[in-house]
Amino acid sequence: MLIDLKEQEMIRLRRIITDQDQDEALEFVNGVLKPRLKEAERPSGLQRTFEAGGPPGQIGGPR
């Protein structure tokens, strides 16, 4: 699995590594990497829908 990082994210990651900032590293993982990992784990073709008419959290419903 590959995760593309934007330029600003790369700069932030380099700063975290250089400074060995554990708190910032955890924020980066939770704020940047975790959402992308969740997205990558989702089977292709399935998207969450929150439209009226379907049950809450319905996945892959009609659009």
C-alpha positions in Angstrom: 0.0 0.0 0.0 1.3 3.5 -0.9 0.2 6.7 0.8 0.9 9.8 -1.2 1.8 12.8 1.0 1.4 16.4 0.0 4.4 18.6 0.1 3.3 20.3 3.4 2.8 16.8 5.0 6.3 15.7 3.9 7.7 18.9 5.5 5.8 18.2 8.6 6.9 14.6 8.7 10.6 15.6 8.2 10.3 18.1 11.1 8.7 15.4 13.3 11.6 13.0 12.6 14.3 15.7 13.0 12.8 16.9 16.3 11.8 13.4 17.5 8.5 15.0 18.6 6.4 12.1 19.9 3.2 14.2 20.5 3.3 15.7 17.0 4.0 12.2 15.5 0.9 10.8 17.1 -1.2 13.8 15.9 0.2 13.2 12.4 -0.6 9.5 12.5 -4.2 10.1 13.7 -4.9 13.2 11.6 -3.2 12.3 8.3 -2.4 8.6 8.1 -5.3 7.0 9.9 -8.1 8.4 7.7 -6.2 7.4 4.6 -5.6 3.9 5.9 -9.3 3.5 6.6 -10.1 4.7 3.1 -7.6 2.2 1.6 -9.1 -0.7 3.6 -12.6 0.1 2.3 -13.5 -2.3 -0.5 -13.6 -0.5 -3.8 -17.0 0.4 -5.1 -18.5 0.9 -1.6 -19.1 4.4 -0.3 -20.9 5.5 2.8 -24.2 7.3 2.1 -26.0 9.5 4.4 -29.0 10.4 2.2 -32.5 10.4 3.5 -34.5 7.3 3.0 -31.9 4.7 3.9 -30.9 3.4 7.3 -28.2 5.4 9.1 -24.7 4.5 8.1 -25.9 2.5 5.1 -23.0 1.4 2.9 -23.2 1.1 -0.9 -26.8 2.3 -1.1 -28.3 3.8 -4.3 -27.5 7.4 -5.2 
